[in-house]
């Protein structure tokens, strides 16, 4: 049995100089893939969840040097436990992280940590770590190539293998330093916001238990991008326990809303049998009924789903999110006319929340009653003004324009939707049709031209990446 380093030397020793050039390119690509989050993720949009996240992160942002309007929390549909920062000041949470947390303060602890990454400029500075690692690798590859060219194959292979190992270690060490800095900053933000660090400690303990179950060695964190969870608990426990906020009770309203959102996410993302097993009929709490309503709707039992949501509305007749679900079940069960009243009320109670408004607009269109089309147009135009990154709202606006015979604007709305969904060929085609039917140099024509240019550029870039 040979060691890893011996295997590396044997592999490198047989390389020709052209092949060594390919190795350099491959290593750089590997680093790029490793450090960048996957671009194409399934984003979950939900009005209630986004409102909760906004209220949870607000006190933390307020004590940082950031502007609340610039910080966004985005939910990814994945059972993994993970959170990261990307795209400037955007935090991404996997739905599995919400499911794993027992309280809102656990998630706020993660939010504080991610804010530490943002204020520390860690995303911007990531290039420093890559540059250092690739610098070591390229130097070792050049030296190794020279040795191989001189006939010292074994020596050259050893240089190549050692350089690769040193570069990886350098990058991982850089990443761990950033994680510790974010932990420290997160503790400061929790303290300044008056939020207990108990949640942060509790969640790190959960992660430590996962590490135990996966058999991850606990001696040290060498070879990892993050410090071991046990190391983090040891470093942070004293900091949190000495803080005046340690014994501060969680905000009861936030905690209640968190349990609702956690339950609805489980109902939406999990198999119905899993949800119904976790929340049996004997459990008549609000989160349990909420989760079961989603589970029955997902199982194509609309009557049972309506029973659950009607019981929620009996107790809370003006809850906009229960009204939204009531309307959604009716709409998706082929009863759009009956859905209108609940959705209209939900829109009014949330001051025209764009995600709920787009669902309301969809219900108005789905009735196929022409008397509803003018209202649908008003509602959907207002929705995209408030949130122009909602492809569903743009698509529905295109449908209502089409129903009204306005082909050019229907194609412009379709182009907006396609661009958001990265369907660049469709965006190019629809924007060009829109430009042909809209008066030249008007704002709508200029927007169609912008979409066409953006889509063409992105299409060419994606085509080059595939080659």
C-alpha angles and dihedrals in degrees: 000000000000127000124247092252091050090052090050092051091050091049094048094043092067095052123116120217094257088050090052088057088054090051090055091053092046093050092051090050091049092054091048092051093046098054101039123080116237108275097210107062131152104252118205114215118193127156097216094046094048092049090051094048090049091053093045096052096039098084090048094050089047092063094044126074091254131106114243093223091059097053117084131181114209127190122220121201102238134119090220120109106238145117131186144164123244140149098038111296101001122123117204120203124188113226088235088066091058090047092051095050120089096197144023092246089063090058091043088056089056091045090053090051092050090049086056089058090050097047090043090057089232096152090053092044093049087092088065091062092046092047092052093046095046091044090059091046096049091048092050091046091052092048092044092049090051091051092048091048088052090055098258095120098162093047091048092049090051091052091050094049093046092048092052091050093047092049093050091048092049092052094046091050090051090052094049091052089054092049092052090048090051090049090053094047091047091055090053093050093048090050094048091048092050093241119142119246091218090097092054092051092046093053094047088053089054089052090048090054090052089051090052091050091049091050094240109170112249100199096097141335097244109137093029132103091220132044114254113272091239090056090051093049091050093050097043103038095076091045093052097041091053091052119100089228093061093096096036108123117235119261102271094211093051091047092050092049091047092056090051093050093045090053095047091048090053090049092049101042103033132072109271091240089058092050094046091048091051093044108034122186090261089069106081099172118127094252091050095050090044092053093046091051089058092044094052091045090050089050090054094249099127095167092057091044090052091050090058096045092044089056089053091049091048088061095036110024094170099047103126095204094052087048089050092053091046090054093043093054092050093045095048090046091061097262104111096152090058091047095058099079095052094044094046090053092047090052091050094048092051096045093250097314101200099226092051090042091055090053089049090050090051090053092051091052093044091061087068086217108140091208088070097052098084091052090046090054092050093047095047095045089053090048095054091045089058095039115015093174095073108105092187092059091048091049092051091048088054090052094053092047088051091050088053092051095249097135097170095055091041088058092046091054090046089052091052090051093046093049091053090051091048092242091142099171091055091045091053093048096046095044091052092051088049092051090052092056102038124078110264120258094012116130091257092049091049090050091051089050091050091051091050093051094045093047093048091050093048092045091054092047093050090047091053091050091054092055 
